[in-house]
């Protein structure tokens, strides 16, 4: 957040479709919204600071009410198919949705929560060529997008994609909102690709065998920030989050059973979404570790009580994840 008015964001991902950025329900219709997730490195767009228009709109009152702390995350990788194949073996590949057009992406569902795997196209003239977790998304209560942009303009908070993304200490945070819909039941709960048209081309599953683990949603997402106090203050201001666990260099927020961690970045380290953790059914640590390594992951050592319930690893692209047995 900046106290000197909105400025131009240096983006970290590019394969981005402006047509999919309206602030509307995403978690009820993942196969439409989630193909936005892993959007490579976003092409920078001018800040939408329309002083005359903003003056005619009453800024939205803060904080917004969160319905989901982590609706989804997006990762950008050099080889989408390779990465999606890895996660298809790790989680339930038969329930992973893919699309070939308009760009190759796969959506992994954690029930609840999702992750989208998209193409890394580079940023800042091709300087960004390493895989990254490019953004995460929160789901909020209904609100007026124009009033939201007016609030961002008034408070000097940097944003892009018509306010669908805000920049918090250099980390892209997406917002999605809309009217709550009744939960589907029976066959209606099955995730299916949107109908063909508009260039959309669904892809068949990459792997339909037995997965290594069964996912049950996000446990947490960990951010590394350069200014811990300022970042905590921004999350509190925008979303009303209060730390439930904090220390000199680390803070955790929580909504329900999902946590968001903020950790002070090391000197010289850029802000980032450093890692994420998925809750899974109890598993055989040795068997899952062997399976991960056979797929190209690097299992990290665990100590103490964590060894019985947490398995940390870096995927074949070096992105860090943890499996938390529940």
N, C-alpha and C positions, 0 to 999 in steps of 0.2 A: 504494500500500500504506500502511496506517496502523498505527502502533505502539500505538494506543489501543483496539484491538478493532474488530470489524466495525461499520460505520455504514451508514446508508441512502444508496444511490447516487442521485445526480441523473442520471436517464437521458437518453440522447440519441436514442433511437428507440422507436417505439410499436407498430407492427403486428407483434406477437410472439405466437406460439402456444406456450403452456407445454407442450402435449402433445408438442411436437417437440424438447424439450430434454434428453432422456435421453442420457447419455454413451455413444454407440454408434457404429458405423462410419458415416461420412458420405461419404467419398470413394469407397466402393464402390457407394453408392446415392445419387447426387447428386440425383436428381429427387424424393426424399422429403425429404432434409435441406436441400437448397439453397433450397427455397422458404421456408425460415426466414430466409435470409441478409439480404435487404434489408428489414428489418422496420421501417421508419419509425422512430419514437422510442419506445423501450421503456417500457411502463408500469411504474413503480417497484413492486417487491414488497419486503416486509419481509425483512431479512437472516435467513437460516435458521440462527439460533444457538440450537440446542437443547442446552443444557449437559448435561442428564441423559442424552440420547441419545448425545451426542458422547462422554461419559465411558465409554460401553459399547463404543465403536468405537476400535480402534487407528488413530491417524492414519497416513495414507499416507506412505511414505518419499519424500523428495525427493532429487534432482530427478527429474521425469518424463522419460522418453525420447521425444524427438520423432521421429515418422516423416515428417511434413511440416511444414516451417516455415510455409508459407502454403498451407493447404488451400483457403481461399476468402476473398473479401472481400464485403461487402454495401454497396450504395449506396442512399440514400434520396433521391428526387427528386420535384419537384412533378407531373411528367407522366410516368408510367411508360412509356406507349406511345411517346411522343416519344423518350425516352432509349433505349429498347430498339430502336427503329427506327434510331437513329444507330449503335448498336453492331452491329446486324445488317448494316449496310452496311460497317462497318469490319472486322469479323470475319466468320465464316461464318454468315450468317443462317439457313441451312437446318438448322444444328445447334443453334440457340438454342431452348430449351424455354420455353413460356409457360403460365401458368395464370390463369384468370379468377376462380375461387373456390377457397378462401374469401376470398382477396384477390388483386388483380392483381399478378403478378410475372413476371419473365422471368429465365432463368438462362443466362448466357453461359459457354461452356466454352472454356478455353484449352489444354487437353490437354497437361500436367495442370494442375489448378487451375480454379476457377470464380469468377464474379462474379454476384451476384444484384441485380437492379434492382427496388426496391420503392417503395411509396408513402410520401411524406413527409407525416406527419400533424401534425407539430409536437411540441414538448416544452415542459415547464415552463409549462403553460397557454397553449401556442400561440406561445411566444417564439421557438422554433426553426423558422424557415420557409425556411432556405436549404439547398440540396442539400448532402449530406455523405457521406463514406465513413464509415459508422457503426460498423463493426467488422471485425476479421479473425479467422480461425480457424486454430488449430494442431491437428495430428493427433498424438495420443500413443499410446504403447503401452497395452495393457489395464490397467485399474485399477478399484478398487472405488469407486463414486461416494460411498458413505457415508464411506469412509475418507478420500476426497479432501476432502469437506466438513469432516470432523473436523480435518484438517490446516489448512484455511483458517481455521476457527474458532480453533484453537490459536495460529496465527501472526498472527491479527488482520488477515487479508487480506480486503478487501471483495469480495463476490460477490453474484450474483443468479441467478434461474432455476435454483435447486437446485444451484448450483455450476457450471453449464454456462458461465457467463461470469464472469470476474474483472476487476476494475478495476485497471489499472496506470497510475497518474498520470492518472486521468480518461479513459483509453482503454479501450474494451470489447474484451476478448480472449476469444474463444470457444474452448472445448476440445471436441474430439471424440475418442473412442477406441473400441476394441473389438478383437475377434479379427481377425487378418489372414486374408483369404480368398484363395483361388486366383484369379489373374487370368483373366478370361473370354477366350475366343478366338472368332474368326470372327464369326458373326452376333450372338453373345451380347454383343459389345462395343458394339453400337449402343445409343445412349442413347434410351430410350423413356419417356414419361410413366407414372406409376403408374396402375393401373387406376382407372376411374371409381368414385365412391362417396364417401361422407362429405362431399359438397359439392364435391369436386374437379371442375374443368372445365378440360381442356387447351385451349390456344389454338393456332391455326395459325401458321406462320412469318410474320413481317412482311416479310421480303425474302429471296428465294432466288437473287438474281443473283450476279455475281462480286464477292467481297469485296475491299477495298483491300489487306489483308495476310493472311497465314496465321500464326496464333499457335502458339507452342510453349511455353507456360507462363509463370509469373511469373519476372521477373528480380529484382525487389525490391519491397518496400513500405516507405515512409518515414514514420516517426512524428515529430511535433514534441512534445517533452515539456518540462515546466517544470523538473524536477529530473533532469538527465541521469545523475548518479552513482547516485541512488536507483533510477531505472528500470532501469539496467544491472544493478544488484545484484538486483532482483526477477526479471528474466529469467534471471539466472544461478542464483538460488535455486530457482525453479520448474522450469526446463527444462534446467539445466546448460549454458547457452550462455556461451561465452567469446568476447569480441571478436576478430575476425581482422583488423580494421582500425579504428583509432581515432585521434582527435585531441582537441583541447581542447573542441570544440563538436559533434563527430559521432562516432558509433560504428556499426560494422556487425557483425552476427552472420551466420553462414551455416550452412546445412544442405544438403549436396550443392551444387547449382548455384544455389540460391535464397538471397537475402539479405534481412535485415531491418535497416533503418537507423533509428537514433535520433539526432535532432538537437535541440540546445538551442533551445527556442522563444524568439522575440524578446520583449523586455519588453512585457508587456500582452497577449501572444498566448495564447489558450487552447490546451491540449493537443489534438492532433488526429491523425488519419491523413491526412497532408498530400497524398500522391500515391502512385502505384503505377506499375510498369513491366512491360511484357509483352515477352518474347522473340518475335521474328517472323523469318520468312525474309527474306533480303535484298530490298530494295525500291527503287523509283525515288523518290527524295526529293521531287522536284518534282511528280511525278504524285500521290503520296500526300498531299502538302501541299495541292495543289489540291482533291483529293477531300474532305479533312477540312474545308477552308474552305467548300466548297460545301454541306456537311452542317451548317454552323453552328458548327464548332469554331474556336478561335483558335490558330494555330501559333505557338510560341515560338521565338526565335532560338537557334541552337546555335553554338558556337565551337570552333575547334581540331579535334582528332582526333574529338571527339564529333559533329561535323557529318557525318562520313562514315557513322556507324553508329547515331546516336540522333536521334529526332525527338520533341520534346516539344510537348504541346498541352494546352489546356483544352477540355473537351467543352462542348456547348451549355449545360450547367448550371454551368459553371465548375469542374468537378472536373478535377484535373491528372493526366495520364497521360503515359507515354513509351513509344515503340516502340524496342526494341533489336534491331538486325539481328544474326543469328547465322549 
